[in-house]
Amino acid sequence: MSSSAALLQPDASGSRLTSRGDLTSFFMQLAADIGADSYMLVAIVHDQDRNDARIVSSNWIFDAIELIGKRLIANLALGPLTVAPGVRPKPLVAAHAPDAGALLTGEEARLLDVLGHAEIYSLRLNVGRQRLFVLFSAAEADKIDLAALMKAQIKCCYALSGIPQLIAAASMQDPLSDRERECLFWVSEGKTTDEVAVILGVSSNTVNSYITHAIQKFAASNRAMAIATAIRSGII
């Protein structure tokens, strides 16, 4: 059976995704079906003045992620080659770095090639209000089945739409700084802004600033929602 035909077979993949392990198995199989060597599921969170990439699931080696860095991963996910479901994707080919414009430098392109990501496809996933992207890559160009890739993108959207809480928890991880976490904790304990300022030895304006940053990182509308999200995620 061809990879394209395999992706069209009915299954209950989405209903079986109940853990991070299930998520890993799902993407490993999907990558194999389309001819990709690697995958990376990325959530993009707006962190103050920049976009921060949160890796939800990936089979990239740790050293590759460290060398590439979260900034470049975010750039790849948000770059001009990223496509929505139903749009024919175009690959980022490391050997053609000059064609990538400001997306990455020649040195970054060479690094991607050496690390086994000679060709990368970046796909946007429509999963509720979350900003999710999946990067499929191969060590050689033209290895990934393009028709199967487009079907895989739709399959990802359906599967992940059924597990919003798992994805949210996995992508949240702990985006807060120590001070932001402390401020939210004391507010959750019923302390006022002035009381938190005395406890931490900072000004009330500083406390409000930390709490505002925490609210923004959680994409919450107010303190109560930010505290609820932090508690559900086990952050405080």
N, CA and C of each residue as an Amber inpcrd file, in Angstrom:
protein
   708
   0.8430000  -1.1950000   0.0000000   0.0000000   0.0000000   0.0000000
   0.8830000   1.2520000   0.0000000   0.5690000   2.2110000  -0.8570000
   1.3620000   3.4320000  -0.9170000   1.1500000   4.2610000   0.3340000
   2.0670000   5.2080000   0.5830000   1.9230000   6.0580000   1.7610000
   0.6610000   6.9060000   1.6720000   0.3100000   7.3690000   0.4680000
  -0.8950000   8.1740000   0.3150000  -2.1290000   7.3540000   0.6430000
  -2.1580000   6.1030000   0.1750000  -3.3100000   5.2440000   0.4380000
  -3.4140000   4.9120000   1.9100000  -2.2760000   4.7190000   2.5540000
  -2.2770000   4.3830000   3.9820000  -2.9050000   5.4950000   4.8060000
  -2.6560000   6.7230000   4.4370000  -3.2000000   7.8450000   5.1980000
  -4.7060000   7.9850000   5.0240000  -5.2380000   7.4020000   3.9480000
  -6.6690000   7.4920000   3.7040000  -7.4610000   6.4060000   4.4200000
  -6.7550000   5.4110000   4.9760000  -7.4500000   4.3370000   5.6570000
  -8.0960000   4.8480000   6.9280000  -9.3330000   4.4510000   7.2290000
  -9.9910000   4.9170000   8.4530000  -9.3070000   4.3860000   9.6760000
  -9.1940000   5.1960000  10.6950000  -8.6410000   4.7590000  11.9650000
  -9.1730000   5.6450000  13.0590000  -8.8250000   5.2890000  14.2740000
  -9.2930000   6.0610000  15.4330000  -8.1210000   6.6850000  16.1560000
  -7.1230000   7.1350000  15.3770000  -5.9020000   7.6630000  15.9850000
  -6.1960000   8.7520000  16.9930000  -7.0720000   9.7000000  16.6150000
  -7.3520000  10.8130000  17.5060000  -7.9340000  10.3710000  18.8270000
  -8.8180000   9.3360000  18.7780000  -9.4710000   8.9000000  20.0110000
  -8.5160000   8.1810000  20.9390000  -7.3690000   7.7200000  20.4160000
  -6.4150000   6.9890000  21.2440000  -5.3500000   7.9010000  21.8370000
  -5.3840000   9.1800000  21.4920000  -4.3580000  10.0910000  21.9860000
  -4.7460000  10.5810000  23.3780000  -4.2620000   9.8820000  24.3810000
  -4.6070000  10.2460000  25.7560000  -3.3850000  10.6150000  26.5860000
  -2.1950000  10.5440000  25.9840000  -0.9780000  10.8510000  26.7390000
   0.0860000  11.3880000  25.7970000   1.1690000  11.9000000  26.3780000
   2.2960000  12.3800000  25.5640000   2.8900000  11.2280000  24.7590000
   2.8710000  10.0180000  25.3470000   3.3860000   8.8540000  24.6360000
   2.5650000   8.5440000  23.3980000   1.2300000   8.6530000  23.5210000
   0.3530000   8.4390000  22.3740000   0.6420000   9.4670000  21.2840000
   0.8850000  10.7000000  21.7050000   1.1530000  11.7770000  20.7550000
   2.4430000  11.4940000  19.9840000   3.4530000  11.0280000  20.6970000
   4.7220000  10.6840000  20.0580000   4.5360000   9.5580000  19.0530000
   3.8130000   8.5190000  19.4440000   3.5750000   7.3870000  18.5420000
   2.8180000   7.8200000  17.2930000   1.8430000   8.6820000  17.4790000
   1.0330000   9.1780000  16.3660000   1.9100000   9.8930000  15.3430000
   2.7610000  10.7970000  15.8020000   3.5980000  11.5590000  14.8770000
   4.7360000  10.7260000  14.2920000   5.2590000   9.7830000  15.0450000
   6.2970000   8.9000000  14.5120000   5.7390000   8.0850000  13.3430000
   4.5210000   7.5570000  13.5150000   3.8990000   6.7760000  12.4500000
   3.5650000   7.6520000  11.2550000   3.0680000   8.8670000  11.5390000
   2.7210000   9.7890000  10.4600000   3.9640000  10.1570000   9.6480000
   5.0660000  10.4200000  10.3370000   6.3180000  10.7550000   9.6470000
   6.7590000   9.5970000   8.7530000   6.6680000   8.3840000   9.2700000
   7.0530000   7.2130000   8.4830000   6.1640000   7.0610000   7.2530000
   4.8640000   7.3170000   7.4230000   3.9150000   7.1600000   6.3170000
   4.1720000   8.1280000   5.1690000   4.6770000   9.3120000   5.4700000
   4.8840000  10.3030000   4.4060000   6.3240000  10.3340000   3.9010000
   7.1880000   9.5240000   4.5150000   8.5790000   9.4810000   4.0760000
   9.4920000  10.4640000   4.7730000   9.0350000  11.0540000   5.8670000
   9.8710000  12.0030000   6.6190000  10.7360000  11.2570000   7.6370000
  11.8900000  11.8210000   7.9200000  12.7670000  11.2490000   8.9460000
  12.4760000  11.8290000  10.3180000  12.0150000  13.0720000  10.3440000
  11.8300000  13.7620000  11.6200000  10.5530000  14.5920000  11.6160000
  10.0670000  14.8660000  12.8170000   8.9070000  15.7370000  12.9770000
   9.1170000  16.5930000  14.2150000   8.4260000  17.7090000  14.2560000
   8.4240000  18.5520000  15.4500000   7.0940000  19.2850000  15.5170000
   6.3400000  19.0370000  16.5770000   5.0880000  19.7500000  16.8210000
   5.4070000  20.9410000  17.7100000   5.0920000  22.1380000  17.2290000
   5.4890000  23.3740000  17.8980000   4.2750000  24.2340000  18.2220000
   4.2470000  24.7620000  19.4190000   3.2500000  25.7650000  19.8030000
   3.9750000  27.1030000  19.8790000   3.3740000  28.1340000  19.3190000
   3.9770000  29.4600000  19.3540000   3.2290000  30.3080000  20.3800000
   3.9710000  30.8230000  21.3370000   3.4060000  31.6620000  22.3870000
   4.0520000  33.0310000  22.2980000   3.2280000  34.0740000  22.3010000
   3.7680000  35.4350000  22.2650000   4.2790000  35.7940000  23.6530000
   5.5780000  35.9420000  23.7790000   6.2160000  36.2130000  25.0630000
   6.7660000  37.6320000  25.0580000   5.9990000  38.5550000  25.6060000
   6.3490000  39.9690000  25.6560000   6.5990000  40.4880000  24.2380000
   7.8390000  40.7650000  23.8510000   8.0960000  41.3820000  22.5600000
   8.5340000  40.3920000  21.4860000   8.3810000  39.0880000  21.7290000
   8.8310000  38.1280000  20.7350000   7.9440000  36.8880000  20.7580000
   8.0800000  36.0720000  19.7130000   7.3640000  34.8100000  19.6470000
   8.2790000  33.7130000  20.1620000   7.7650000  32.9220000  21.0830000
   8.5560000  31.8640000  21.6970000   8.0300000  30.5160000  21.2270000
   8.9260000  29.6440000  20.7820000   8.5370000  28.3120000  20.3280000
   8.5530000  27.3430000  21.5010000   7.4400000  26.6610000  21.7090000
   7.3470000  25.6040000  22.7200000   7.2270000  24.2760000  21.9920000
   8.1560000  23.3870000  22.2000000   8.1420000  22.0940000  21.5270000
   7.2280000  21.1480000  22.2930000   6.1350000  20.7560000  21.6570000
   5.1490000  19.8860000  22.2830000   5.5540000  18.4290000  22.1480000
   6.0230000  18.0650000  20.9670000   6.4530000  16.6900000  20.7130000
   7.4490000  16.7150000  19.5550000   8.4890000  15.8940000  19.6340000
   9.5090000  15.9210000  18.5950000  10.4090000  14.6930000  18.6970000
  10.9550000  14.2690000  17.5520000  11.9810000  13.2310000  17.5860000
  13.3310000  13.7630000  17.1230000  13.4620000  15.0900000  17.0810000
  14.7690000  15.6830000  16.8260000  15.6850000  15.3390000  17.9950000
  16.9660000  15.1260000  17.7070000  17.8930000  14.8690000  18.7980000
  18.0800000  16.1530000  19.6030000  18.3500000  15.9800000  20.8830000
  18.4460000  17.1190000  21.7930000  19.5100000  18.1160000  21.3260000
  20.6620000  17.6070000  20.8940000  21.7490000  18.4970000  20.4750000
  21.3390000  19.3580000  19.2840000  20.5270000  18.7990000  18.3840000
  20.0820000  19.5600000  17.2180000  19.2100000  20.7270000  17.6480000
  18.3080000  20.4690000  18.5880000  17.4330000  21.5400000  19.0770000
  18.2490000  22.6230000  19.7640000  19.2420000  22.2100000  20.5640000
  20.0780000  23.1760000  21.2600000  20.8930000  24.0140000  20.2830000
  21.4280000  23.3760000  19.2440000  22.2600000  24.0900000  18.2770000
  21.4250000  25.0290000  17.4040000  20.2620000  24.5700000  16.9830000
  19.3970000  25.3880000  16.1280000  18.8040000  26.5430000  16.9150000
  18.3160000  26.2470000  18.1140000  17.7570000  27.2810000  18.9790000
  16.2820000  27.5230000  18.7320000  15.5930000  27.9650000  19.7840000
  14.1500000  28.1930000  19.7080000  13.7930000  29.3460000  18.7720000
  14.6860000  30.3210000  18.6400000  14.3870000  31.4610000  17.7570000
  14.2370000  30.9930000  16.3170000  15.1810000  30.1630000  15.8500000
  15.1100000  29.6870000  14.4700000  13.9070000  28.7660000  14.2720000
  13.6000000  27.9570000  15.2760000  12.4380000  27.0710000  15.1840000
  11.1620000  27.9000000  15.0330000  11.0620000  28.9810000  15.8250000
   9.9010000  29.8680000  15.7080000   9.8580000  30.5140000  14.3270000
  11.0180000  30.9170000  13.8010000  11.0680000  31.5250000  12.4690000
  10.6140000  30.5490000  11.3870000  11.0170000  29.2840000  11.5280000
  10.6070000  28.2720000  10.5590000   9.0940000  28.0640000  10.6010000
   8.5490000  28.0280000  11.8240000   7.1100000  27.7990000  11.9740000
   6.2920000  28.9720000  11.4340000   6.7860000  30.1820000  11.6110000
   6.0440000  31.3780000  11.2260000   6.4940000  31.9550000   9.8890000
   7.3690000  31.2450000   9.2050000   7.9530000  31.7530000   7.9710000
   7.0070000  31.7610000   6.7840000   7.4270000  32.3610000   5.6790000
   6.5800000  32.5080000   4.4880000   6.2730000  31.1940000   3.7820000
   7.0270000  30.1350000   4.0710000   6.7850000  28.8460000   3.4290000
   5.7590000  28.0020000   4.1840000   5.3510000  28.4600000   5.3540000
   4.3570000  27.7330000   6.1420000   2.9830000  27.8840000   5.5030000
   2.2560000  26.7720000   5.3810000   0.9650000  26.8180000   4.7000000
  -0.1560000  26.2760000   5.5810000  -1.3530000  26.7510000   5.2980000
  -2.5560000  26.2820000   5.9880000  -3.0310000  24.9920000   5.3280000
  -3.9260000  24.2520000   5.9830000  -4.4590000  23.0250000   5.3820000
  -5.1090000  23.2970000   4.0260000  -4.8500000  22.4150000   3.0790000
  -5.4310000  22.5520000   1.7490000  -4.5680000  23.2960000   0.7580000
  -3.5150000  23.9530000   1.2460000  -2.6020000  24.6960000   0.3690000
  -1.3770000  23.8260000   0.0830000  -0.9760000  23.7630000  -1.1660000
   0.1590000  22.9340000  -1.5550000   1.4350000  23.4720000  -0.9060000
   2.0890000  22.6820000  -0.0660000   3.2740000  23.1850000   0.6390000
   4.5190000  23.2170000  -0.2310000   5.4210000  24.1060000   0.1240000
   6.7170000  24.2020000  -0.5410000   7.8030000  23.9390000   0.5040000
   8.8330000  23.2030000   0.1350000   9.8660000  22.8710000   1.1170000
  10.9090000  23.9690000   1.2800000  11.4910000  23.9900000   2.4470000
  12.6980000  24.7720000   2.6720000  13.8510000  23.7970000   2.4570000
  14.6280000  24.0180000   1.4180000  15.7560000  23.1440000   1.1050000
  17.0340000  23.8220000   1.5750000  17.7280000  23.1720000   2.4960000
  18.9060000  23.7850000   3.1110000  19.9560000  24.1750000   2.0770000
  20.0700000  23.3990000   1.0180000  21.0800000  23.6790000  -0.0020000
  20.7640000  24.9500000  -0.7850000  19.5250000  25.4110000  -0.6920000
  19.1100000  26.6210000  -1.4140000  18.9020000  27.7730000  -0.4340000
  19.7610000  27.8870000   0.5440000  19.6150000  28.9050000   1.5950000
  19.4160000  30.3200000   1.0610000  20.1270000  30.7200000  -0.0090000
  19.9190000  32.0950000  -0.5000000  18.4780000  32.3600000  -0.9110000
  17.7420000  31.3060000  -1.3270000  16.3600000  31.4920000  -1.7410000
  15.4210000  31.6820000  -0.5520000  15.9260000  31.4260000   0.6570000
  15.0810000  31.5160000   1.8460000  14.9860000  32.9360000   2.3890000
  15.6680000  33.8720000   1.7350000  15.5880000  35.2700000   2.1570000
  16.1120000  35.4470000   3.5640000  15.3310000  36.1620000   4.3940000
  15.7680000  36.4500000   5.7630000  15.3870000  35.3390000   6.7340000
  14.8390000  34.2240000   6.2160000  14.3670000  33.1530000   7.0840000
  15.5010000  32.5170000   7.8660000  16.6330000  32.2980000   7.2300000
  17.7820000  31.7360000   7.9240000  19.0550000  32.1110000   7.1800000
  20.1580000  32.0740000   7.8990000  21.4510000  32.4170000   7.3160000
  22.0580000  31.1870000   6.6470000  23.0980000  31.4210000   5.8690000
  23.7910000  30.3140000   5.2220000  24.3610000  29.3370000   6.2300000
  24.8770000  29.8510000   7.3410000  25.4360000  28.9880000   8.3810000
  24.3330000  28.1400000   9.0240000  23.1780000  28.7330000   9.2620000
  22.0580000  27.9810000   9.8360000  21.5830000  26.9050000   8.8730000
  21.5770000  27.2340000   7.5780000  21.1610000  26.2580000   6.5710000
  22.1360000  25.0830000   6.5340000  23.4080000  25.3660000   6.5910000
  24.4090000  24.2870000   6.5940000  24.2670000  23.4200000   7.8380000
  23.9620000  24.0540000   8.9540000  23.7930000  23.3200000  10.2020000
  22.5820000  22.3880000  10.1040000  21.4860000  22.8830000   9.5590000
  20.3070000  22.0460000   9.3790000  20.6250000  20.8410000   8.4940000
  21.3600000  21.0800000   7.4360000  21.7250000  20.0080000   6.5010000
  22.5620000  18.9470000   7.2030000  23.5610000  19.3820000   7.9370000
  24.4540000  18.4560000   8.6490000  23.6920000  17.6420000   9.6870000
  22.6960000  18.2670000  10.3090000  21.9340000  17.6110000  11.3710000
  20.8240000  16.6970000  10.8380000  20.7240000  16.5760000   9.5170000
  19.7470000  15.6520000   8.9500000  18.4230000  16.2690000   8.5700000
  18.4070000  17.5940000   8.3760000  17.1720000  18.2860000   8.0020000
  17.4040000  19.0580000   6.7060000  17.7680000  18.3060000   5.6640000
  18.0800000  18.9300000   4.3800000  16.8510000  19.5590000   3.7470000
  15.6880000  18.9810000   4.0270000  14.4320000  19.4880000   3.4820000
  13.4040000  19.5510000   4.6010000  12.7510000  20.7020000   4.7450000
  11.7740000  20.8800000   5.8250000  10.4840000  21.4570000   5.2610000
   9.3750000  20.8530000   5.6600000   8.0510000  21.3950000   5.3500000
   7.4390000  21.9100000   6.6470000   6.9040000  23.1050000   6.6080000
   6.2620000  23.7080000   7.7780000   4.7690000  23.8570000   7.5100000
   3.9560000  23.2420000   8.3690000   2.5110000  23.2240000   8.1730000
   1.7890000  23.8360000   9.3610000   0.8500000  24.7210000   9.0920000
   0.0280000  25.2760000  10.1600000  -1.1390000  24.3330000  10.4310000
  -1.4500000  24.1580000  11.7110000  -2.5350000  23.2730000  12.1010000
  -3.6710000  24.0930000  12.6930000  -4.8780000  23.8640000  12.2280000
  -6.0520000  24.5470000  12.7630000  -6.6110000  23.7320000  13.9230000
  -6.2590000  24.1510000  15.1330000  -6.6820000  23.4250000  16.3330000
  -7.2180000  24.4470000  17.3300000  -8.4900000  24.7940000  17.2100000
  -9.0740000  25.7770000  18.1150000  -8.3390000  27.1020000  18.0420000
  -8.0610000  27.6750000  19.2040000  -7.4090000  28.9810000  19.2770000
  -5.8970000  28.8520000  19.4440000  -5.3980000  27.6350000  19.4870000
  -3.9720000  27.4340000  19.7110000  -3.1870000  27.6230000  18.4150000
  -2.0000000  28.1920000  18.5270000  -1.1320000  28.4130000  17.3710000
  -0.1640000  27.2360000  17.2960000  -0.5420000  26.2290000  16.5130000
   0.2440000  25.0070000  16.4080000   0.7880000  24.8330000  14.9960000
   1.9900000  24.2940000  14.9220000   2.6560000  24.0540000  13.6460000
   3.3850000  22.7150000  13.7430000   3.5060000  22.0390000  12.6150000
   4.3010000  20.8160000  12.5990000   5.3470000  20.9450000  11.4890000
   6.5770000  20.6020000  11.8340000   7.6780000  20.5960000  10.8780000
   8.0100000  19.1430000  10.5540000   7.9210000  18.7710000   9.2870000
   8.3520000  17.4500000   8.8420000   9.6210000  17.6360000   8.0210000
  10.6330000  16.8350000   8.2980000  11.8930000  17.0100000   7.5920000
  12.4860000  15.6710000   7.1780000  13.4040000  15.7490000   6.2210000
  14.0920000  14.5580000   5.7280000  15.5620000  14.8890000   5.4980000
  16.3830000  13.8630000   5.5730000  17.8260000  14.0570000   5.4000000
  18.1910000  14.2760000   3.9390000  17.2730000  13.9320000   3.0400000
  17.4990000  14.1110000   1.6120000  16.3140000  14.8550000   0.9980000
  16.5880000  15.6800000   0.0100000  15.5170000  16.4080000  -0.6690000
  14.6710000  15.4600000  -1.5100000  13.4090000  15.8040000  -1.6780000
  12.4540000  15.0450000  -2.4990000  12.1240000  13.6690000  -1.9260000
  12.3940000  13.4470000  -0.6700000  12.0780000  12.1570000  -0.0500000
  10.6380000  12.1050000   0.4530000  10.0890000  13.2580000   0.8560000
   8.7490000  13.3070000   1.4420000   7.6840000  13.3010000   0.3430000
   6.6830000  12.4540000   0.5230000   5.5660000  12.3250000  -0.4190000
   4.6380000  13.5240000  -0.2300000   4.5830000  14.4030000  -1.2220000
   3.8430000  15.6540000  -1.0870000   2.3340000  15.4250000  -0.9400000
   1.7710000  14.5040000  -1.7240000   0.3370000  14.2300000  -1.6290000
  -0.0040000  13.6690000  -0.2530000   0.8570000  12.7650000   0.2420000
   0.6290000  12.1920000   1.5670000   0.7880000  13.2480000   2.6520000
   1.6980000  14.1780000   2.4320000   1.9380000  15.2410000   3.3980000
   0.6930000  16.1090000   3.5820000   0.0240000  16.4500000   2.4950000
  -1.1760000  17.2850000   2.5740000  -2.3000000  16.5630000   3.3180000
  -2.4150000  15.2560000   3.1090000  -3.4200000  14.4750000   3.8370000
  -3.0460000  14.3690000   5.3140000  -1.7350000  14.2490000   5.5740000
  -1.2700000  14.1520000   6.9560000  -1.5890000  15.4220000   7.7330000
  -1.5230000  16.5750000   7.0600000  -1.8370000  17.8460000   7.7170000
  -3.2870000  17.8670000   8.1900000  -4.1960000  17.4050000   7.3450000
  -5.6110000  17.3340000   7.7200000  -5.7960000  16.3530000   8.8720000
  -5.1130000  15.2280000   8.8010000  -5.2040000  14.2060000   9.8450000
  -4.7320000  14.7640000  11.1890000  -3.6740000  15.5500000  11.1660000
  -3.1660000  16.1760000  12.3950000  -4.2170000  17.1060000  12.9980000
  -4.8430000  17.9120000  12.1580000  -5.8520000  18.8620000  12.6510000
  -6.9890000  18.1290000  13.3480000  -7.4720000  17.0640000  12.7340000
  -8.5700000  16.3000000  13.3240000  -8.1460000  15.6440000  14.6310000
  -6.9780000  15.0150000  14.6250000  -6.5170000  14.2950000  15.8140000
  -6.2780000  15.2320000  16.9870000  -5.6190000  16.3570000  16.7430000
  -5.2680000  17.2720000  17.8280000  -6.4820000  18.0620000  18.3170000
  -7.4670000  18.2500000  17.4550000  -8.6830000  18.9600000  17.8820000
  -9.4380000  18.1830000  18.9490000  -9.1920000  16.8770000  19.0300000
  -9.8650000  16.0570000  20.0250000  -9.1820000  16.0280000  21.3740000
  -8.0000000  16.6390000  21.4690000  -7.2480000  16.6020000  22.7360000
  -6.7190000  17.9880000  23.0980000  -7.5690000  19.0130000  23.1300000
  -7.0810000  20.3810000  23.3820000  -6.4010000  20.5440000  24.7340000
  -6.8890000  19.8530000  25.7650000  -6.2870000  20.0090000  27.0900000
  -4.8940000  19.4060000  27.1420000  -4.7170000  18.2510000  26.4830000
  -3.3940000  17.6250000  26.4500000  -2.3970000  18.5170000  25.7350000
  -2.8100000  19.0870000  24.6020000  -1.9220000  19.9650000  23.8450000
  -1.6050000  21.2270000  24.6360000  -2.6170000  21.8040000  25.2700000
  -2.4110000  23.0270000  26.0510000  -1.4330000  22.7760000  27.1960000
  -1.6060000  21.6540000  27.8940000  -0.7260000  21.3370000  29.0180000
   0.6950000  21.0770000  28.5430000   0.8280000  20.3820000  27.4080000
   2.1510000  20.0570000  26.8880000   2.8800000  21.2950000  26.3910000
   2.1410000  22.2230000  25.7910000   2.7820000  23.4160000  25.2470000
   3.0330000  24.4790000  26.3050000   2.2680000  24.4200000  27.4080000
   2.4150000  25.4320000  28.4440000   3.7460000  25.2630000  29.1690000
   4.0260000  24.0140000  29.6220000   5.2620000  23.6670000  30.2990000
   5.5310000  24.6130000  31.4530000   6.1060000  25.5730000  31.5700000
   6.1810000  26.5850000  32.6170000   6.7720000  27.8180000  31.9810000
   5.9480000  28.6580000  31.3810000   6.4580000  29.8250000  30.6840000
   6.8480000  30.9710000  31.6050000   6.5380000  30.8460000  32.9100000
   6.7310000  31.9660000  33.8240000   8.1540000  32.0460000  34.3590000
   8.5710000  33.2620000  34.6430000   9.8300000  33.4600000  35.3550000
   9.5710000  33.1710000  36.8360000  10.6390000  33.0710000  37.6130000
  10.4760000  32.7860000  39.0420000   9.6230000  33.8530000  39.7210000
   9.8720000  35.1230000  39.4060000   9.1300000  36.2170000  40.0330000
   7.6610000  36.2100000  39.6170000   7.4040000  35.9420000  38.3290000
   6.0250000  35.8850000  37.8560000   5.2670000  34.7600000  38.5540000
   5.9440000  33.6360000  38.7300000   5.3190000  32.4930000  39.4010000
   5.0310000  32.8170000  40.8590000   5.9860000  33.4700000  41.5150000
   5.8010000  33.8310000  42.9250000   4.6250000  34.7930000  43.0980000
   4.5450000  35.7750000  42.2160000   3.4500000  36.7500000  42.3160000
   2.0950000  36.0720000  42.1460000   1.9810000  35.2040000  41.1430000
   0.7150000  34.5050000  40.9310000   0.3760000  33.6110000  42.1230000
   1.3970000  32.9680000  42.6770000   1.1520000  32.0890000  43.8230000
   0.5680000  32.8760000  45.0010000   1.1980000  34.0020000  45.3490000
   0.7280000  34.7660000  46.5050000  -0.6520000  35.3750000  46.2550000
  -0.9140000  35.7950000  45.0210000  -2.2500000  36.3010000  44.7030000
  -3.2720000  35.1800000  44.8230000  -2.8990000  33.9620000  44.4150000
  -3.8190000  32.8250000  44.5380000  -4.0900000  32.4890000  45.9950000
  -3.1680000  32.9020000  46.8850000  -3.3370000  32.6770000  48.3170000
  -4.1640000  33.7810000  48.9730000  -4.6290000  34.7130000  48.1530000
  -5.4920000  35.7720000  48.6720000  -4.7740000  37.0520000  49.0560000
  -3.4920000  37.1630000  48.7460000  -2.7360000  38.3690000  49.0800000
  -3.0470000  39.4950000  48.1000000  -3.0440000  40.7110000  48.6030000
  -3.2310000  41.8740000  47.7410000  -1.9030000  42.2150000  47.0700000
  -1.9790000  43.1030000  46.0930000  -0.7600000  43.5330000  45.4020000
   0.2400000  44.1370000  46.3750000  -0.2420000  44.9820000  47.2740000
   0.6520000  45.6110000  48.2520000   1.2890000  44.5750000  49.1720000
   0.5100000  43.5750000  49.5770000   1.0450000  42.5330000  50.4530000
   2.1070000  41.6950000  49.7420000   1.8590000  41.3920000  48.4790000
   2.8450000  40.6350000  47.6970000   4.1310000  41.4520000  47.5540000
   3.9810000  42.7590000  47.3750000   5.1490000  43.6310000  47.2410000
   5.9980000  43.5880000  48.5030000   5.3650000  43.5850000  49.6620000
   6.0950000  43.5200000  50.9330000   6.7920000  42.1650000  51.0730000
   6.0890000  41.0870000  50.7270000   6.6530000  39.7380000  50.8380000
   7.8940000  39.5730000  49.9680000   7.8330000  40.1110000  48.7360000
   8.9380000  39.9260000  47.7900000   9.9660000  41.0400000  47.8440000
   9.6520000  42.1030000  48.5850000  10.5990000  43.2030000  48.7070000
  10.7390000  44.0310000  47.4520000   9.6260000  44.1890000  46.7120000
   9.6310000  44.9980000  45.4960000   8.4780000  45.9930000  45.5820000
   8.3490000  46.8560000  44.5800000   7.2610000  47.8240000  44.5910000
   5.9620000  47.1970000  44.0840000   4.8460000  47.8450000  44.3830000
   3.5540000  47.3660000  43.9080000   3.4770000  47.4100000  42.3820000
   4.0960000  48.4260000  41.7880000   4.1050000  48.5130000  40.3260000
   4.8410000  47.3250000  39.7070000   5.9270000  46.9110000  40.3790000
   6.6870000  45.7630000  39.8740000   5.8550000  44.4880000  39.9510000
   5.1310000  44.3240000  41.0420000   4.2540000  43.1620000  41.1870000
   3.2020000  43.1560000  40.0820000   2.5880000  44.2980000  39.8570000
   1.5790000  44.3860000  38.7990000   2.1720000  44.0620000  37.4300000
   3.4150000  44.4850000  37.2200000   4.0850000  44.2090000  35.9500000
   4.3080000  42.7090000  35.7710000   4.7720000  42.0440000  36.8340000
   4.9850000  40.5900000  36.7640000   3.6750000  39.8590000  36.4810000
   2.6270000  40.2780000  37.1440000   1.3320000  39.6210000  36.9670000
   0.7880000  39.8660000  35.5540000   0.9800000  41.0850000  35.0430000
   0.5510000  41.3910000  33.6780000   1.2700000  40.5040000  32.6720000
   2.5930000  40.3150000  32.8740000   3.3550000  39.4370000  31.9760000
   2.8320000  38.0060000  32.0460000   2.5020000  37.5450000  33.2460000
   1.9730000  36.1910000  33.4150000   0.6380000  36.0370000  32.6920000
  -0.2150000  37.0370000  32.8050000  -1.5120000  37.0080000  32.1260000
  -1.3130000  36.9280000  30.6140000  -0.3670000  37.7050000  30.0830000
  -0.0900000  37.6980000  28.6500000   0.4480000  36.3520000  28.1900000
   1.3320000  35.7560000  28.9850000   1.9190000  34.4730000  28.5980000
   0.8850000  33.3610000  28.5470000  -0.1220000  33.4430000  29.4250000
  -1.1760000  32.4310000  29.4390000  -2.3180000  32.7780000  28.4850000
  -2.1960000  33.9280000  27.7960000  -3.2730000  34.4060000  26.9250000
  -4.5860000  34.4750000  27.6950000  -4.4860000  34.8650000  28.9670000
  -5.6700000  34.9680000  29.8290000  -6.2320000  36.3880000  29.7530000
  -7.4740000  36.5300000  30.1940000  -8.1160000  37.8460000  30.1420000
  -8.0070000  38.5910000  31.4660000  -7.6660000  37.8860000  32.5430000
  -7.5400000  38.5340000  33.8440000  -6.7150000  37.6740000  34.7920000
  -6.5170000  38.1640000  36.0100000  -5.6970000  37.4520000  36.9900000
  -6.2870000  36.0950000  37.3440000  -7.6080000  36.0770000  37.5360000
  -8.2650000  34.8410000  37.9580000  -8.0540000  33.7330000  36.9300000
  -8.1610000  34.0950000  35.6570000  -7.9770000  33.0980000  34.6100000
  -6.5290000  32.6270000  34.5470000  -5.5840000  33.5490000  34.7210000
  -4.1690000  33.1810000  34.7130000  -3.8480000  32.2390000  35.8730000
  -4.3950000  32.5380000  37.0530000  -4.1730000  31.6900000  38.2300000
  -4.7770000  30.3130000  37.9980000  -5.9890000  30.2610000  37.4420000
  -6.6520000  28.9850000  37.1730000  -5.8320000  28.1440000  36.1950000
  -5.3070000  28.7840000  35.1630000  -4.4910000  28.0710000  34.1800000
  -3.2220000  27.5380000  34.8020000  -2.5730000  28.3670000  35.6320000
  -1.3320000  27.9540000  36.2930000  -1.5650000  26.7770000  37.2330000
  -2.6890000  26.7880000  37.9330000  -3.0110000  25.7010000  38.8640000
  -3.2930000  24.4240000  38.1080000  -4.0900000  24.5160000  37.0140000
  -4.4100000  23.3320000  36.2290000  -3.1720000  22.7250000  35.5960000
  -2.1890000  23.5710000  35.2560000  -0.9670000  23.0960000  34.6260000
   0.0840000  22.6530000  35.6320000  -0.2190000  22.7870000  36.9220000
   0.7220000  22.3830000  37.9450000   1.8950000  23.3290000  38.1160000
   1.7420000  24.5700000  37.6420000   2.8250000  25.5470000  37.7150000
   2.8850000  26.2060000  39.0780000   1.7100000  26.3890000  39.7200000
   1.6990000  26.9130000  41.0910000   0.8250000  25.9980000  41.9410000
